Amino acid sequence: MAKAPEHKTQEGAANHSIRSMADAGLLSGVGMAAMIANVRGLARAVDRDPGSAPLWREYRQAVKDLREEALRHLRFDSDPAETVDPLEQLMAELDGEAEG
């Protein structure tokens, strides 16, 4: 498995995650644009004020909500036999970003 790229900012990591989810076709559900904008805005805010615990909590929750909504979309709109491998790969990439 390829190592997840390292990002110098949360905004860079968020944009990479969003691109990965979009490339996998996971961001076409209703309300996704607002969730994406929220994640990006919070990522920028965390980059500007990395010592703010409340911002980090809100950012982590927004990322979690976006992932869960993307996965919900995948479960209801896709054939599970066709999505198992891409899903595992995507989640491995996204989990690797949290470590970097």
N, CA, C and O of each residue as an XYZ file, in Angstrom:
400
protein
N       0.838     -1.164      0.000
C       0.000      0.000      0.000
C       0.895      1.242      0.000
O       1.894      1.289      0.718
N       0.538      2.241     -0.801
C       1.312      3.466     -0.890
C       1.137      4.292      0.374
O       0.060      4.324      0.970
N       2.200      4.950      0.768
C       2.160      5.802      1.942
C       1.373      7.061      1.610
O       1.522      7.628      0.527
N       0.535      7.496      2.545
C      -0.250      8.713      2.349
C       0.695      9.911      2.288
O       1.703      9.937      2.995
N       0.384     10.893      1.461
C       1.243     12.069      1.364
C       1.219     12.869      2.664
O       0.222     12.882      3.387
N       2.322     13.526      2.940
C       2.388     14.377      4.118
C       1.972     15.784      3.717
O       2.336     16.263      2.643
N       1.216     16.442      4.575
C       0.742     17.792      4.307
C       1.252     18.724      5.392
O       1.308     18.358      6.566
N       1.621     19.923      4.992
C       2.131     20.901      5.949
C       1.008     21.648      6.647
O       1.225     22.255      7.696
N      -0.194     21.610      6.076
C      -1.333     22.314      6.658
C      -2.549     21.401      6.716
O      -2.644     20.422      5.975
N      -3.459     21.729      7.591
C      -4.722     20.998      7.634
C      -5.540     21.280      6.382
O      -6.272     20.417      5.898
N      -5.409     22.499      5.861
C      -6.119     22.817      4.626
C      -5.650     21.904      3.489
O      -6.469     21.410      2.714
N      -4.343     21.679      3.389
C      -3.812     20.785      2.368
C      -4.308     19.359      2.563
O      -4.663     18.687      1.594
N      -4.334     18.894      3.808
C      -4.823     17.547      4.095
C      -6.311     17.435      3.784
O      -6.762     16.439      3.218
N      -7.068     18.462      4.159
C      -8.509     18.444      3.893
C      -8.770     18.429      2.393
O      -9.614     17.670      1.915
N      -8.057     19.258      1.654
C      -8.256     19.290      0.202
C      -7.885     17.957     -0.445
O      -8.552     17.517     -1.381
N      -6.835     17.317      0.042
C      -6.458     16.000     -0.484
C      -7.562     14.973     -0.196
O      -7.928     14.188     -1.071
N      -8.085     14.985      1.023
C      -9.161     14.063      1.389
C     -10.395     14.294      0.531
O     -11.020     13.347      0.054
N     -10.737     15.556      0.342
C     -11.913     15.905     -0.455
C     -11.717     15.462     -1.901
O     -12.635     14.918     -2.514
N     -10.523     15.693     -2.447
C     -10.238     15.238     -3.822
C     -10.334     13.720     -3.920
O     -10.884     13.197     -4.889
N      -9.806     13.010     -2.928
C      -9.859     11.543     -2.930
C     -11.296     11.054     -2.901
O     -11.662     10.142     -3.642
N     -12.103     11.654     -2.055
C     -13.505     11.258     -1.981
C     -14.247     11.612     -3.265
O     -15.083     10.840     -3.735
N     -13.946     12.770     -3.830
C     -14.590     13.169     -5.091
C     -14.186     12.225     -6.216
O     -15.029     11.811     -7.012
N     -12.904     11.882     -6.287
C     -12.425     10.959     -7.325
C     -13.089      9.586     -7.205
O     -13.282      8.892     -8.204
N     -13.433      9.204     -5.986
C     -14.102      7.925     -5.760
C     -15.615      8.029     -5.972
O     -16.338      7.044     -5.824
N     -16.085      9.227     -6.320
C     -17.512      9.427     -6.588
C     -18.368      9.481     -5.342
O     -19.554      9.154     -5.390
N     -17.783      9.890     -4.220
C     -18.503      9.862     -2.949
C     -19.104     11.193     -2.530
O     -19.746     11.266     -1.482
N     -18.919     12.240     -3.308
C     -19.350     13.558     -2.853
C     -20.486     14.144     -3.676
O     -20.570     15.362     -3.833
N     -21.352     13.304     -4.197
C     -22.418     13.815     -5.040
C     -23.759     13.880     -4.326
O     -24.765     14.213     -4.953
N     -23.804     13.576     -3.043
C     -25.061     13.594     -2.306
C     -25.543     15.004     -2.019
O     -24.793     15.974     -2.130
N     -26.804     15.096     -1.650
C     -27.414     16.378     -1.300
C     -26.732     16.939     -0.051
O     -26.499     16.209      0.912
N     -26.418     18.206     -0.067
C     -25.819     18.857      1.087
C     -24.317     18.717      1.190
O     -23.711     19.248      2.121
N     -23.705     18.017      0.257
C     -22.261     17.796      0.341
C     -21.470     19.090      0.159
O     -20.432     19.270      0.796
N     -21.939     19.982     -0.691
C     -21.200     21.232     -0.931
C     -21.044     22.021      0.366
O     -19.973     22.564      0.638
N     -22.092     22.085      1.153
C     -22.022     22.819      2.425
C     -21.073     22.123      3.396
O     -20.316     22.782      4.108
N     -21.114     20.803      3.425
C     -20.217     20.064      4.319
C     -18.760     20.259      3.905
O     -17.883     20.418      4.754
N     -18.508     20.246      2.599
C     -17.151     20.450      2.084
C     -16.664     21.853      2.435
O     -15.533     22.025      2.887
N     -17.508     22.844      2.229
C     -17.132     24.228      2.554
C     -16.844     24.364      4.044
O     -15.923     25.082      4.432
N     -17.617     23.689      4.875
C     -17.397     23.734      6.318
C     -16.051     23.128      6.688
O     -15.309     23.709      7.481
N     -15.728     21.968      6.125
C     -14.441     21.322      6.409
C     -13.290     22.216      5.972
O     -12.324     22.395      6.713
N     -13.389     22.780      4.766
C     -12.308     23.649      4.277
C     -12.145     24.889      5.145
O     -11.023     25.279      5.464
N     -13.252     25.507      5.527
C     -13.181     26.695      6.372
C     -12.578     26.398      7.732
O     -11.761     27.165      8.240
N     -12.985     25.279      8.320
C     -12.430     24.900      9.619
C     -10.954     24.516      9.509
O     -10.179     24.787     10.426
N     -10.564     23.900      8.419
C      -9.145     23.556      8.215
C      -8.307     24.833      8.181
O      -7.245     24.905      8.800
N      -8.796     25.843      7.450
C      -8.068     27.125      7.410
C      -8.005     27.758      8.800
O      -6.975     28.305      9.193
N      -9.109     27.679      9.536
C      -9.142     28.262     10.880
C      -8.158     27.554     11.811
O      -7.474     28.206     12.601
N      -8.083     26.236     11.722
C      -7.139     25.470     12.551
C      -5.701     25.821     12.170
O      -4.834     25.917     13.039
N      -5.449     26.010     10.888
C      -4.104     26.402     10.460
C      -3.720     27.771     11.036
O      -2.567     27.998     11.400
N      -4.690     28.668     11.111
C      -4.408     30.014     11.652
C      -4.270     30.009     13.168
O      -3.520     30.810     13.725
N      -4.992     29.108     13.844
C      -4.983     29.064     15.311
C      -4.857     27.611     15.779
O      -5.813     27.042     16.307
N      -3.676     27.012     15.586
C      -3.513     25.581     15.890
C      -3.622     25.239     17.374
O      -3.747     24.063     17.717
N      -3.578     26.214     18.246
C      -3.676     25.950     19.679
C      -5.104     25.960     20.205
O      -5.316     25.781     21.405
N      -6.081     26.164     19.338
C      -7.474     26.262     19.763
C      -8.135     24.883     19.820
O      -8.500     24.313     18.792
N      -8.281     24.367     21.021
C      -8.923     23.050     21.192
C     -10.361     23.047     20.669
O     -10.759     22.068     20.038
N     -11.162     24.096     20.901
C     -12.525     24.069     20.358
C     -12.554     23.993     18.831
O     -13.397     23.303     18.259
N     -11.637     24.700     18.173
C     -11.578     24.622     16.709
C     -11.222     23.219     16.253
O     -11.819     22.706     15.306
N     -10.253     22.588     16.917
C      -9.857     21.230     16.557
C     -11.025     20.262     16.717
O     -11.247     19.404     15.863
N     -11.773     20.403     17.821
C     -12.927     19.514     18.028
C     -13.948     19.684     16.916
O     -14.461     18.706     16.372
N     -14.237     20.940     16.583
C     -15.215     21.204     15.531
C     -14.721     20.694     14.180
O     -15.493     20.126     13.407
N     -13.437     20.895     13.898
C     -12.843     20.434     12.642
C     -12.907     18.908     12.539
O     -13.340     18.368     11.522
N     -12.473     18.219     13.597
C     -12.505     16.751     13.571
C     -13.926     16.234     13.385
O     -14.143     15.263     12.660
N     -14.892     16.876     14.034
C     -16.279     16.438     13.882
C     -16.774     16.680     12.461
O     -17.492     15.847     11.908
N     -16.401     17.804     11.867
C     -16.818     18.104     10.497
C     -16.237     17.093      9.510
O     -16.927     16.659      8.587
N     -14.975     16.718      9.701
C     -14.346     15.712      8.840
C     -15.049     14.365      9.023
O     -15.333     13.670      8.047
N     -15.321     14.008     10.258
C     -16.022     12.747     10.540
C     -17.401     12.746      9.880
O     -17.797     11.756      9.265
N     -18.128     13.852     10.009
C     -19.466     13.942      9.408
C     -19.401     13.806      7.887
O     -20.238     13.136      7.282
N     -18.408     14.441      7.277
C     -18.256     14.363      5.819
C     -17.964     12.924      5.395
O     -18.567     12.425      4.446
N     -17.054     12.262      6.085
C     -16.732     10.865      5.760
C     -17.954      9.965      5.919
O     -18.232      9.122      5.066
N     -18.683     10.153      7.025
C     -19.858      9.316      7.254
C     -20.918      9.541      6.181
O     -21.541      8.587      5.716
N     -21.125     10.788      5.788
C     -22.106     11.073      4.740
C     -21.659     10.477      3.408
O     -22.476      9.940      2.660
N     -20.366     10.571      3.114
C     -19.842      9.983      1.878
C     -20.031      8.469      1.889
O     -20.408      7.885      0.873
N     -19.774      7.839      3.016
C     -19.939      6.387      3.116
C     -21.415      6.002      3.056
O     -21.762      4.970      2.481
N     -22.279      6.814      3.640
C     -23.718      6.546      3.562
C     -24.159      6.578      2.099
O     -24.928      5.728      1.651
N     -23.665      7.563      1.373
C     -23.966      7.682     -0.058
C     -23.465      6.439     -0.789
O     -24.165      5.904     -1.649
N     -22.286      5.985     -0.464
C     -21.708      4.800     -1.100
C     -22.549      3.563     -0.825
O     -22.826      2.782     -1.736
N     -22.955      3.384      0.417
C     -23.730      2.191      0.783
C     -25.075      2.147      0.076
O     -25.512      1.073     -0.338
N     -25.740      3.281     -0.073
C     -27.076      3.283     -0.644
C     -27.103      3.381     -2.164
O     -28.089      2.993     -2.790
N     -26.037      3.892     -2.760
C     -26.063      4.141     -4.195
C     -25.169      3.228     -5.013
O     -25.124      3.356     -6.237
N     -24.456      2.312     -4.377
C     -23.478      1.511     -5.110
C     -23.692      0.024     -4.863
O     -24.306     -0.390     -3.880
N     -23.167     -0.750     -5.782
C     -23.148     -2.196     -5.633
C     -21.980     -2.544     -4.715
O     -20.831     -2.287     -5.075
N     -22.236     -3.122     -3.539
C     -21.154     -3.404     -2.588
C     -20.012     -4.223     -3.178
O     -18.858     -4.032     -2.795
N     -20.313     -5.123     -4.095
C     -19.259     -5.949     -4.686
C     -18.273     -5.108     -5.484
O     -17.110     -5.487     -5.626
N     -18.722     -3.975     -6.005
C     -17.849     -3.120     -6.805
C     -17.117     -2.078     -5.979
O     -16.188     -1.447     -6.482
N     -17.509     -1.878     -4.718
C     -16.953     -0.771     -3.946
C     -16.061     -1.180     -2.787
O     -15.457     -0.312     -2.156
N     -15.956     -2.453     -2.485
C     -15.180     -2.868     -1.316
C     -13.722     -2.441     -1.441
O     -13.198     -1.797     -0.532
N     -13.067     -2.775     -2.520
C     -11.651     -2.432     -2.647
C     -11.407     -0.925     -2.693
O     -10.531     -0.450     -1.970
N     -12.137     -0.140     -3.506
C     -11.910      1.314     -3.489
C     -12.181      1.925     -2.129
O     -11.480      2.847     -1.712
N     -13.187      1.425     -1.438
C     -13.498      1.950     -0.109
C     -12.355      1.681      0.855
O     -11.940      2.573      1.595
N     -11.847      0.463      0.850
C     -10.732      0.137      1.739
C      -9.516      0.997      1.415
O      -8.833      1.469      2.324
N      -9.241      1.205      0.133
C      -8.105      2.022     -0.263
C      -8.298      3.467      0.176
O      -7.375      4.080      0.711
N      -9.481      4.013     -0.043
C      -9.759      5.391      0.345
C      -9.613      5.574      1.849
O      -8.973      6.525      2.296
N     -10.194      4.681      2.627
C     -10.122      4.823      4.076
C      -8.682      4.687      4.572
O      -8.292      5.367      5.522
N      -7.896      3.826      3.948
C      -6.489      3.684      4.335
C      -5.743      4.983      4.055
O      -4.926      5.417      4.867
N      -6.020      5.607      2.908
C      -5.376      6.879      2.581
C      -5.795      7.962      3.560
O      -4.952      8.721      4.039
N      -7.082      8.046      3.863
C      -7.566      9.081      4.768
C      -7.052      8.858      6.182
O      -6.699      9.822      6.861
N      -7.000      7.618      6.642
C      -6.469      7.332      7.961
C      -4.987      7.660      8.048
O      -4.512      8.110      9.090
N      -4.257      7.441      6.970
C      -2.831      7.758      6.938
C      -2.578      9.246      7.068
O      -1.559      9.648      7.629
N      -3.486     10.078      6.559
C      -3.325     11.521      6.673
C      -3.399     11.991      8.109
O      -2.705     12.934      8.488
N      -4.228     11.350      8.912
C      -4.374     11.770     10.300
C      -3.079     11.556     11.075
O      -2.814     12.258     12.051
N      -2.275     10.589     10.642
C      -1.021     10.297     11.331
C       0.088     11.266     10.955
O       1.024     11.462     11.730
N      -0.002     11.888      9.755
C       1.056     12.740      9.226
C       1.126     14.087      9.778
O       1.991     14.871      9.386
